[in-house]
């Protein structure tokens, strides 16, 4: 595999996600956990393919919170750890992340979170996880391209090791799925360190790395009043990291053209992939303006920002989604340059991902520069169309049976996160609500308690393991009676066919034979349960009709790979 090429100085083409993997390998990562979610999936998928070869422990966890908790345990045991997830995954694991930032990391730990502006692969809401980074005070870096993905990952491990704190790398879809040449450095192989690690026998790697948990309750137990001392220690640590940020080369001032106008009174501050759009826009507009690129989102290099803006009359902040940088720069300007005009979301939309033409138009307006879109492709809008299930997908058969079994106008249909979200498209139209992973069952319970309407809700097998089990227990415990159809295609299909705990082959890492969903359902107290193959349409239709009239919760497991 080219990603394992150990030829320092050579360049290879990598996705942003693959470059993060390469950066982790060059940093000597030892433990990796994830739950698959686009646009971060390739990080886990790549490690899944190479873990055995490089002696790194890797797992697909049942959800992001569990992935982080496993990573915390590995970090507490001294291992270099990486945890990867998409933006919504950070919401799931926030309860574990906050205390982890307080305790700090023993083994250097990097958490990669991929946001999805414009929701290209996200059905819930458009989120900027930068706000959550501020809430928990986790140091956060924002790369712009694959080379920076690799370099920032290595730097994040260094920061984590130096300051004993987890570090977050925040990417977006355009960074994660961007391909570009990446200059390689040496891989710091766990084997090369001659340390031991007990991996499952299925990997046949023997003892390569071994961590050790050293008891230290004062550090690792977050109980009051000690937890207040931990917060004070964290604030002091962040102050030191801010000083590090001030000197870091990933926060750099550049210019748009070769000739730098030293007396320019207009500047631009940006971060992440918008930096690339800014540089492209300045070239197209033939402008030479000072640009401050921020690689550190938190803590910001405040002195460097104040030095940049102190002689400016106005500054444009170019960032995607919420105006976090714009607000911070406005605050800093009160001390450094109180007359400074700070612009951002008045010219740049807060909704959707940025595009080069949007940034170019904003800079042109901000600088009173004439600008006309030259390329007609920017004016051409592709017609909107809904996605659909893949040909041959077993979910088609479920849809067909439901349409025949009930009058869809008389039944409420619940949806969840997975391919079956497409039941809500106009062609199918059997989805009346959709929220977040595992929510279908909980919402169904609430509706059934509030109304006498019949209700069928769908949830996938991977989503059931991720977040559906507590809601099912609650539904049984509180005596509700929705019909729950668990769509069991025996894989995590939507994000790339990754394994989950119920997959027949189980985890190759652990040798698990697969946890049977029906055993989990019975253990939750469900009495009305059928395991059916939806290709047998008559049997499936009859089961739907029967269970829809039950007074207790009913579950149909539609099993077909």
C-alpha positions as CSV (number, residue, x, y, z in Angstrom):
1,X,0.0,0.0,0.0
2,X,1.3,3.4,-1.0
3,X,0.3,5.0,2.3
4,X,2.8,2.7,4.0
5,X,5.7,3.8,1.8
6,X,8.6,4.7,4.0
7,X,10.5,7.0,1.7
8,X,11.0,10.4,3.4
9,X,10.8,13.3,1.0
10,X,8.7,11.4,-1.6
11,X,5.3,12.7,-2.5
12,X,2.2,10.6,-3.0
13,X,-1.4,11.5,-3.7
14,X,-3.6,11.1,-0.6
15,X,-7.1,12.0,0.6
16,X,-7.2,14.4,3.5
17,X,-8.5,11.4,5.6
18,X,-5.6,9.2,4.4
19,X,-3.1,12.0,5.1
20,X,-4.4,12.0,8.7
21,X,-3.7,8.2,8.9
22,X,-0.2,8.8,7.5
23,X,0.4,11.6,10.0
24,X,-0.7,9.3,12.8
25,X,1.7,6.6,11.6
26,X,4.5,9.0,11.4
27,X,3.7,10.1,15.0
28,X,3.9,6.5,16.1
29,X,0.2,5.9,16.9
30,X,-0.6,2.7,18.8
31,X,-4.3,2.6,19.5
32,X,-7.1,3.7,17.1
33,X,-10.9,3.6,17.6
34,X,-13.8,5.0,15.6
35,X,-17.4,4.7,14.6
36,X,-17.8,5.1,10.9
37,X,-19.5,8.3,9.7
38,X,-19.0,10.3,6.5
39,X,-16.9,12.4,5.9
40,X,-14.5,10.8,8.4
41,X,-15.1,7.1,7.4
42,X,-11.9,6.7,5.4
43,X,-9.7,7.2,8.5
44,X,-11.1,4.1,10.1
45,X,-11.4,2.1,6.9
46,X,-7.7,2.8,6.1
47,X,-6.6,1.7,9.6
48,X,-8.8,-1.4,9.3
49,X,-6.8,-2.4,6.2
50,X,-3.3,-1.7,7.5
51,X,-3.5,-2.2,11.3
52,X,-2.3,-5.8,11.1
53,X,0.7,-4.8,8.9
54,X,1.9,-1.9,11.1
55,X,1.1,-3.4,14.6
56,X,-1.5,-0.8,15.5
57,X,-4.5,-1.8,17.5
58,X,-7.7,-0.7,15.7
59,X,-11.4,-1.2,16.4
60,X,-14.8,-0.2,15.1
61,X,-16.6,0.7,18.3
62,X,-20.3,0.5,18.8
63,X,-20.7,4.2,18.9
64,X,-18.5,7.4,19.2
65,X,-18.8,7.6,23.0
66,X,-17.6,4.1,23.4
67,X,-14.8,4.8,20.8
68,X,-13.7,7.8,22.9
69,X,-14.0,5.9,26.2
70,X,-11.8,3.1,24.8
71,X,-9.4,5.7,23.6
72,X,-9.4,7.4,27.0
73,X,-8.5,4.0,28.6
74,X,-5.7,3.5,26.2
75,X,-4.4,7.0,26.8
76,X,-4.6,6.5,30.6
77,X,-2.5,3.4,30.0
78,X,0.2,5.4,28.2
79,X,-0.6,4.6,24.6
80,X,-0.5,7.1,21.7
81,X,-4.2,7.2,20.7
82,X,-6.3,8.5,17.9
83,X,-10.1,8.6,17.9
84,X,-12.0,9.5,14.7
85,X,-15.7,10.5,14.1
86,X,-18.0,12.7,12.1
87,X,-19.4,15.9,13.6
88,X,-22.5,14.4,15.2
89,X,-20.3,11.8,16.9
90,X,-18.8,14.6,19.0
91,X,-22.2,15.3,20.4
92,X,-22.6,11.6,21.3
93,X,-19.3,11.5,23.2
94,X,-19.4,15.0,24.8
95,X,-20.2,13.6,28.2
96,X,-16.9,11.7,28.2
97,X,-14.9,14.4,26.4
98,X,-15.4,17.1,29.0
99,X,-13.9,15.1,32.0
100,X,-11.1,13.8,29.7
101,X,-10.0,17.4,29.0
102,X,-9.9,18.0,32.8
103,X,-7.9,14.8,33.6
104,X,-5.7,15.3,30.6
105,X,-4.1,12.5,28.5
106,X,-1.3,10.3,29.7
107,X,-0.6,8.8,26.3
108,X,-0.7,11.5,23.6
109,X,-4.3,11.6,22.2
110,X,-5.7,13.1,19.1
111,X,-9.5,13.3,18.3
112,X,-10.3,13.9,14.7
113,X,-13.8,15.3,14.0
114,X,-15.1,15.9,10.4
115,X,-17.8,18.5,9.9
116,X,-20.1,18.4,6.9
117,X,-21.1,21.9,5.7
118,X,-24.1,21.7,3.4
119,X,-25.0,18.3,4.9
120,X,-23.9,16.3,1.8
121,X,-23.8,13.2,3.9
122,X,-25.6,14.3,7.1
123,X,-29.3,14.1,7.6
124,X,-29.7,15.7,11.0
125,X,-28.5,19.3,11.1
126,X,-25.7,21.5,9.8
127,X,-23.2,21.7,12.7
128,X,-19.9,23.4,13.4
129,X,-18.1,21.5,16.1
130,X,-15.9,24.4,16.7
131,X,-18.5,25.6,19.2
132,X,-18.2,22.4,21.2
133,X,-14.4,22.7,21.2
134,X,-14.9,26.1,22.9
135,X,-17.3,24.6,25.4
136,X,-15.0,21.8,26.6
137,X,-11.8,23.9,26.1
138,X,-10.0,21.3,23.9
139,X,-7.1,22.6,21.8
140,X,-8.2,22.5,18.2
141,X,-6.3,22.6,14.9
142,X,-7.9,23.3,11.5
143,X,-6.0,22.0,8.4
144,X,-6.7,23.3,4.9
145,X,-5.4,20.5,2.7
146,X,-4.0,16.9,2.8
147,X,-0.4,18.1,3.5
148,X,-1.6,20.0,6.5
149,X,-3.8,17.0,7.5
150,X,-0.6,15.0,7.8
151,X,1.5,17.7,9.4
152,X,-1.2,18.9,11.8
153,X,-1.9,15.3,13.0
154,X,1.8,15.0,13.9
155,X,1.8,18.4,15.6
156,X,-1.4,17.5,17.5
157,X,0.4,14.4,19.0
158,X,3.3,16.6,19.9
159,X,1.1,19.2,21.6
160,X,-0.8,16.5,23.4
161,X,2.5,14.9,24.6
162,X,3.9,18.3,25.7
163,X,0.9,19.6,27.6
164,X,-0.7,16.3,28.6
165,X,-4.1,17.1,27.1
166,X,-6.2,15.7,24.2
167,X,-6.0,17.7,21.0
168,X,-8.8,17.9,18.4
169,X,-8.3,18.2,14.7
170,X,-11.4,19.7,13.0
171,X,-11.8,19.0,9.3
172,X,-14.7,19.5,6.8
173,X,-15.9,17.5,3.9
174,X,-13.7,19.4,1.4
175,X,-10.6,18.8,3.5
176,X,-11.4,15.2,4.3
177,X,-12.2,14.3,0.7
178,X,-9.7,16.5,-1.1
179,X,-6.8,14.7,-2.9
180,X,-3.4,16.3,-3.2
181,X,0.3,15.5,-3.1
182,X,1.6,14.8,0.4
183,X,5.3,14.9,1.2
184,X,6.2,11.9,3.4
185,X,8.4,11.6,6.5
186,X,9.5,8.5,8.4
187,X,6.9,6.2,9.9
188,X,7.4,5.8,13.6
189,X,6.5,2.1,13.7
190,X,5.3,0.7,17.1
191,X,7.4,-2.4,16.3
192,X,10.5,-0.3,15.9
193,X,10.1,0.9,19.5
194,X,10.4,-2.6,20.8
195,X,7.6,-2.2,23.2
196,X,4.9,-4.8,23.9
197,X,1.2,-4.8,23.1
198,X,-1.1,-7.7,23.6
199,X,-3.3,-7.9,20.5
200,X,-6.1,-10.5,19.9
201,X,-4.8,-13.9,18.6
202,X,-6.7,-13.4,15.4
203,X,-4.1,-10.8,14.4
204,X,-1.2,-13.1,15.0
205,X,1.1,-10.2,15.9
206,X,2.1,-11.4,19.3
207,X,3.1,-8.9,22.0
208,X,4.1,-5.7,20.3
209,X,2.9,-2.9,22.5
210,X,2.1,-2.9,26.2
211,X,0.6,-0.1,28.1
212,X,0.3,0.2,31.9
213,X,-2.4,1.9,34.0
214,X,-0.6,3.6,36.9
215,X,-3.1,4.3,39.7
216,X,-3.5,8.1,40.3
217,X,-7.0,8.9,41.6
218,X,-6.1,12.5,42.2
219,X,-5.6,12.9,38.4
220,X,-8.2,10.4,37.0
221,X,-11.2,10.7,39.4
222,X,-13.3,13.8,38.6
223,X,-15.2,14.2,41.9
224,X,-15.7,17.5,43.7
225,X,-14.1,19.4,45.2
226,X,-11.1,18.1,43.3
227,X,-12.8,18.8,40.0
228,X,-12.7,22.5,40.6
229,X,-9.0,22.3,41.1
230,X,-8.8,20.4,37.8
231,X,-10.6,23.3,36.1
232,X,-8.1,25.8,37.4
233,X,-5.3,23.5,36.2
234,X,-6.9,23.3,32.8
235,X,-7.1,27.1,32.5
236,X,-3.5,27.4,33.4
237,X,-2.6,24.7,30.8
238,X,-4.7,26.5,28.1
239,X,-2.7,29.7,28.8
240,X,0.5,27.9,28.2
241,X,-0.9,26.4,25.0
242,X,-1.9,29.8,23.9
243,X,1.7,31.0,24.3
244,X,2.7,28.0,22.2
245,X,0.1,29.0,19.6
246,X,1.6,32.5,19.4
247,X,4.9,31.0,18.2
248,X,3.5,28.3,16.1
249,X,4.2,28.4,12.3
250,X,0.7,27.1,11.5
251,X,-0.6,30.6,12.3
252,X,1.0,32.6,9.5
253,X,0.6,35.9,7.7
254,X,0.7,35.7,3.9
255,X,-0.1,37.8,0.9
256,X,-2.3,37.3,-2.1
257,X,0.2,38.3,-4.7
258,X,4.0,38.6,-5.0
259,X,3.9,42.4,-4.4
260,X,2.9,43.0,-0.8
261,X,1.3,46.4,-0.1
262,X,2.8,47.3,3.2
263,X,0.5,50.3,3.6
264,X,-2.6,48.2,3.0
265,X,-5.5,49.1,5.3
266,X,-7.6,46.0,4.4
267,X,-6.8,42.5,5.6
268,X,-8.3,39.1,5.7
269,X,-8.3,36.5,8.4
270,X,-9.3,32.9,7.6
271,X,-8.9,29.3,8.6
272,X,-9.4,25.8,7.1
273,X,-10.4,25.2,3.5
274,X,-11.7,28.8,3.1
275,X,-8.0,29.9,3.1
276,X,-7.6,28.2,-0.3
277,X,-10.6,30.0,-1.6
278,X,-9.2,33.3,-0.3
279,X,-5.9,32.8,-2.1
280,X,-7.6,31.8,-5.3
281,X,-9.9,34.9,-5.0
282,X,-7.0,37.3,-4.5
283,X,-5.3,35.9,-7.6
284,X,-8.5,36.2,-9.7
285,X,-9.1,39.8,-8.5
286,X,-5.4,40.7,-8.8
287,X,-5.3,42.0,-5.3
288,X,-2.4,42.0,-2.8
289,X,-3.8,42.0,0.6
290,X,-2.4,40.7,3.9
291,X,-3.9,37.4,4.9
292,X,-3.7,35.8,8.4
293,X,-4.2,32.0,8.2
294,X,-5.1,30.5,11.6
295,X,-4.1,26.8,12.0
296,X,-5.0,27.1,15.7
297,X,-8.7,27.6,16.3
298,X,-8.4,27.2,20.0
299,X,-6.7,28.7,21.8
300,X,-6.3,31.5,19.3
301,X,-2.9,33.4,19.0
302,X,-4.4,36.6,20.3
303,X,-1.3,38.7,20.2
304,X,-0.5,37.6,16.7
305,X,-4.1,38.6,15.7
306,X,-3.8,41.9,17.4
307,X,-0.5,42.7,15.7
308,X,-2.1,41.8,12.4
309,X,-5.1,44.1,12.8
310,X,-3.6,47.0,14.7
311,X,-2.9,49.2,11.6
312,X,-5.9,48.1,9.5
313,X,-9.0,50.0,8.9
314,X,-11.1,46.9,8.2
315,X,-10.7,43.2,8.1
316,X,-12.8,40.5,6.5
317,X,-13.2,37.2,8.4
318,X,-13.7,34.3,6.0
319,X,-15.0,31.2,7.7
320,X,-17.7,28.5,7.1
321,X,-20.9,28.2,9.2
322,X,-21.1,30.0,12.6
323,X,-19.0,33.2,13.0
324,X,-16.8,32.0,15.9
325,X,-13.7,33.7,14.5
326,X,-15.5,36.9,13.6
327,X,-16.8,37.2,17.2
328,X,-13.3,36.6,18.7
329,X,-11.6,39.0,16.4
330,X,-14.3,41.7,17.2
331,X,-13.5,41.2,20.9
332,X,-9.7,41.4,20.3
333,X,-10.1,44.6,18.2
334,X,-11.5,46.5,21.2
335,X,-8.1,46.5,22.7
336,X,-5.9,46.5,19.6
337,X,-7.8,48.7,17.2
338,X,-11.2,50.0,18.5
339,X,-12.0,51.7,15.2
340,X,-11.5,48.5,13.1
341,X,-14.4,47.4,10.9
342,X,-14.8,43.7,11.3
343,X,-16.9,42.1,8.6
344,X,-17.9,38.5,8.0
345,X,-21.3,37.1,7.9
346,X,-22.8,40.3,6.4
347,X,-21.0,39.3,3.2
348,X,-20.5,35.5,3.6
349,X,-23.4,33.2,4.2
350,X,-23.7,31.3,7.5
351,X,-25.6,28.5,5.7
352,X,-23.9,25.9,3.6
353,X,-20.3,25.3,2.6
354,X,-18.3,28.1,1.0
355,X,-17.3,28.0,-2.6
356,X,-14.6,30.0,-4.5
357,X,-17.1,32.2,-6.2
358,X,-18.8,33.1,-2.9
359,X,-15.5,34.1,-1.4
360,X,-14.4,36.0,-4.5
361,X,-17.6,37.9,-4.6
362,X,-17.4,38.8,-0.9
363,X,-13.8,40.0,-1.2
364,X,-14.7,42.0,-4.3
365,X,-17.6,43.7,-2.5
366,X,-15.4,44.3,0.6
367,X,-12.6,46.0,-1.4
368,X,-14.9,47.7,-3.9
369,X,-13.3,45.7,-6.7
370,X,-15.1,45.1,-9.9
371,X,-15.8,41.4,-10.3
372,X,-17.7,39.5,-13.0
373,X,-17.9,35.7,-12.9
374,X,-16.0,34.6,-16.0
375,X,-16.7,30.9,-15.9
376,X,-20.3,30.1,-16.9
377,X,-20.1,26.8,-14.9
378,X,-20.6,28.9,-11.8
379,X,-24.0,30.0,-13.1
380,X,-25.1,26.5,-14.0
381,X,-27.1,24.8,-11.3
382,X,-27.6,21.0,-11.5
383,X,-31.2,20.1,-11.0
384,X,-32.0,18.8,-7.6
385,X,-32.8,15.1,-7.3
386,X,-33.4,12.8,-4.4
387,X,-31.0,9.9,-3.8
388,X,-32.5,6.4,-3.9
389,X,-31.8,2.9,-2.5
390,X,-29.2,0.9,-4.5
391,X,-30.7,-1.6,-7.0
392,X,-31.1,-4.9,-5.3
393,X,-31.1,-3.4,-1.8
394,X,-33.2,-5.6,0.5
395,X,-34.9,-2.5,1.9
396,X,-36.9,-2.3,-1.3
397,X,-38.7,-5.4,-0.2
398,X,-39.6,-3.9,3.2
399,X,-41.0,-0.8,1.6
400,X,-43.1,-3.0,-0.8
401,X,-44.5,-5.1,2.0
402,X,-45.4,-2.1,4.2
403,X,-47.3,-0.5,1.3
404,X,-49.3,-3.7,0.9
405,X,-49.9,-4.3,4.6
406,X,-51.3,-0.9,5.7
407,X,-53.0,2.2,4.6
408,X,-50.0,4.6,4.8
409,X,-52.3,7.6,5.5
410,X,-53.5,5.9,8.7
411,X,-50.1,5.0,10.2
412,X,-47.3,7.2,11.5
413,X,-43.9,6.2,10.2
414,X,-40.7,6.8,12.1
415,X,-37.2,7.0,10.6
416,X,-33.7,6.7,11.8
417,X,-30.2,7.2,10.5
418,X,-29.2,4.8,7.7
419,X,-30.0,4.0,4.1
420,X,-33.6,3.6,5.1
421,X,-33.8,7.3,5.5
422,X,-34.7,7.2,1.9
423,X,-38.1,5.9,2.8
424,X,-38.9,9.5,3.2
425,X,-38.3,10.5,-0.4
426,X,-41.3,11.3,-2.6
427,X,-41.2,8.0,-4.4
428,X,-41.7,6.1,-1.1
429,X,-43.1,8.6,1.4
430,X,-43.3,6.3,4.5
431,X,-41.3,8.5,6.9
432,X,-43.0,11.1,9.1
433,X,-40.1,12.1,11.4
434,X,-36.3,11.8,11.4
435,X,-33.9,13.1,14.0
436,X,-30.7,11.4,15.1
437,X,-29.2,7.9,15.6
438,X,-31.4,5.7,17.8
439,X,-34.1,8.4,18.2
440,X,-36.8,6.6,16.1
441,X,-37.8,4.3,19.0
442,X,-37.8,7.0,21.7
443,X,-39.9,9.4,19.6
444,X,-42.2,6.5,18.7
445,X,-42.7,5.8,22.4
446,X,-43.6,9.4,23.1
447,X,-46.1,9.5,20.2
448,X,-47.8,6.4,21.3
449,X,-48.2,7.8,24.8
450,X,-49.6,11.0,23.4
451,X,-51.9,9.5,20.8
452,X,-53.8,6.4,19.9
453,X,-52.4,6.4,16.3
454,X,-50.8,3.3,14.9
455,X,-47.1,3.6,14.4
456,X,-44.3,1.7,12.6
457,X,-40.7,2.8,13.1
458,X,-37.6,1.7,11.3
459,X,-34.1,1.3,12.7
460,X,-31.0,-0.3,11.2
461,X,-28.9,-3.0,12.8
462,X,-25.8,-0.8,13.3
463,X,-27.9,2.1,14.6
464,X,-29.7,-0.3,17.0
465,X,-26.4,-1.2,18.5
466,X,-25.2,2.4,18.4
467,X,-28.1,4.0,20.3
468,X,-31.4,2.0,20.0
469,X,-31.1,-0.4,22.9
470,X,-31.7,2.1,25.8
471,X,-34.8,3.4,23.9
472,X,-36.2,-0.1,23.4
473,X,-35.7,-0.9,27.1
474,X,-37.6,2.4,28.0
475,X,-40.4,1.5,25.6
476,X,-40.8,-1.9,27.3
477,X,-40.4,-0.5,30.8
478,X,-43.0,2.2,30.3
479,X,-45.5,-0.1,28.5
480,X,-45.7,1.4,25.1
481,X,-46.7,-0.4,21.9
482,X,-45.1,0.8,18.7
483,X,-44.1,-1.7,16.0
484,X,-40.4,-1.6,15.5
485,X,-38.8,-3.0,12.4
486,X,-35.1,-3.6,12.7
487,X,-33.6,-3.7,9.2
488,X,-30.8,-6.2,9.5
489,X,-28.5,-6.2,6.5
490,X,-25.7,-7.4,8.7
491,X,-23.4,-4.4,8.0
492,X,-23.0,-0.7,8.4
493,X,-24.0,-0.1,4.8
494,X,-24.4,3.6,4.3
495,X,-20.8,4.6,5.4
496,X,-19.0,1.9,3.5
497,X,-20.0,-1.6,4.6
498,X,-18.1,-1.6,7.9
499,X,-18.7,-4.4,10.4
500,X,-20.7,-3.9,13.5
501,X,-21.2,-6.1,16.6
502,X,-24.0,-8.0,15.0
503,X,-22.2,-8.8,11.7
504,X,-21.9,-12.5,11.1
505,X,-18.2,-12.4,10.9
506,X,-18.0,-10.1,13.9
507,X,-14.9,-8.1,14.4
508,X,-11.8,-9.7,12.8
509,X,-9.8,-7.9,15.6
510,X,-11.6,-9.8,18.4
511,X,-12.8,-13.0,16.9
512,X,-16.4,-12.2,17.9
513,X,-18.9,-14.4,16.2
514,X,-21.5,-11.7,16.1
515,X,-24.0,-10.6,18.8
516,X,-27.5,-11.8,17.8
517,X,-30.0,-8.9,17.7
518,X,-32.9,-11.2,18.6
519,X,-31.1,-12.1,21.9
520,X,-30.7,-8.5,22.7
521,X,-34.3,-7.8,21.9
522,X,-35.5,-10.6,24.1
523,X,-33.2,-9.5,26.9
524,X,-34.9,-6.1,26.7
525,X,-38.2,-7.7,27.6
526,X,-39.9,-7.8,24.2
527,X,-42.4,-10.7,23.9
528,X,-43.7,-10.1,20.4
529,X,-40.7,-10.9,18.2
530,X,-40.4,-12.3,14.7
531,X,-37.2,-12.8,12.6
532,X,-38.2,-12.7,8.9
533,X,-36.7,-12.6,5.5
534,X,-38.6,-9.9,3.7
535,X,-38.3,-11.7,0.4
536,X,-41.2,-13.8,1.8
537,X,-43.6,-11.0,1.2
538,X,-46.8,-12.8,2.3
539,X,-45.3,-13.8,5.7
540,X,-43.9,-10.3,6.2
541,X,-47.2,-8.6,5.4
542,X,-49.1,-10.8,7.8
543,X,-46.6,-10.2,10.6
544,X,-47.0,-6.4,10.1
545,X,-50.8,-6.6,10.3
546,X,-50.6,-8.8,13.4
547,X,-48.1,-6.8,15.4
548,X,-49.6,-3.5,14.5
549,X,-52.6,-4.4,16.7
550,X,-50.7,-5.7,19.7
551,X,-51.0,-3.9,23.0
552,X,-47.3,-4.4,23.8
553,X,-44.2,-3.3,21.9
554,X,-43.5,-5.6,18.9
555,X,-40.3,-6.1,16.9
556,X,-39.8,-7.6,13.5
557,X,-36.2,-8.2,12.5
558,X,-36.1,-8.0,8.7
559,X,-32.9,-10.0,8.1
560,X,-31.5,-10.1,4.6
561,X,-27.9,-9.2,3.7
